[in-house]
Amino acid sequence: MAILKVIEVLANSNKGWEDAAKNAVAQAAKSVKNIRSVYINEQSATVDDGKIVDYRVNVKITFEVK
């Protein structure tokens, strides 16, 4: 039986939400091993002069505890 743990991570990108999610996983992977999945909990963006300038995601990352 595998033991799984979930952490919540906030990340951003100026390219898009997909890139922000990739940034979250890449940053988490520096200190967390055995990442199994990522769940996009929330998406938001900041707007400047009528244009989106920053994409933000709140993700839940699931990993196996060994």
C-alpha positions as CSV (number, residue, x, y, z in Angstrom):
1,M,0.0,0.0,0.0
2,A,1.4,3.4,-1.0
3,I,1.2,6.4,1.3
4,L,0.4,9.6,-0.6
5,K,0.8,13.2,0.6
6,V,-0.6,16.4,-0.8
7,I,1.0,19.8,-0.7
8,E,-0.4,23.1,-2.0
9,V,1.8,25.3,-4.1
10,L,1.3,28.7,-5.7
11,A,3.1,29.6,-8.9
12,N,3.0,32.1,-11.7
13,S,4.1,32.8,-15.3
14,N,3.9,35.6,-17.8
15,K,3.3,33.0,-20.6
16,G,0.1,31.2,-19.5
17,W,-1.6,28.9,-16.9
18,E,0.0,25.8,-18.3
19,D,3.4,27.3,-17.9
20,A,2.6,28.4,-14.4
21,A,1.6,24.8,-13.5
22,K,4.8,23.5,-15.0
23,N,6.7,26.0,-12.9
24,A,4.9,24.8,-9.8
25,V,5.9,21.1,-10.5
26,A,9.5,22.0,-11.4
27,Q,10.0,24.0,-8.3
28,A,8.4,21.4,-6.0
29,A,10.5,18.6,-7.7
30,K,13.6,20.3,-6.4
31,S,12.8,19.2,-2.8
32,V,9.9,16.6,-3.2
33,K,10.5,13.2,-4.8
34,N,8.1,10.7,-6.3
35,I,5.5,13.3,-7.5
36,R,2.5,11.4,-8.9
37,S,0.0,14.1,-10.0
38,V,-0.9,17.8,-10.0
39,Y,-4.4,19.1,-9.6
40,I,-5.1,22.7,-10.7
41,N,-7.1,24.1,-7.8
42,E,-7.5,27.7,-8.9
43,Q,-6.5,30.0,-11.7
44,S,-6.2,33.7,-11.7
45,A,-4.4,36.5,-13.6
46,T,-3.3,40.1,-13.0
47,V,-4.3,42.7,-15.6
48,D,-2.4,45.9,-16.5
49,D,-3.8,48.3,-19.1
50,G,-6.4,45.9,-20.3
51,K,-4.0,43.0,-20.9
52,I,-3.1,39.9,-18.8
53,V,0.4,40.3,-17.6
54,D,0.7,37.4,-15.1
55,Y,-1.0,34.0,-14.9
56,R,-1.3,32.4,-11.4
57,V,-2.2,28.9,-10.4
58,N,-2.9,27.3,-7.0
59,V,-2.1,23.6,-7.4
60,K,-2.2,20.5,-5.2
61,I,0.7,18.2,-5.8
62,T,0.5,14.6,-4.8
63,F,3.6,12.5,-4.1
64,E,4.4,9.1,-2.6
65,V,6.0,8.9,0.8
66,K,8.5,6.1,1.0
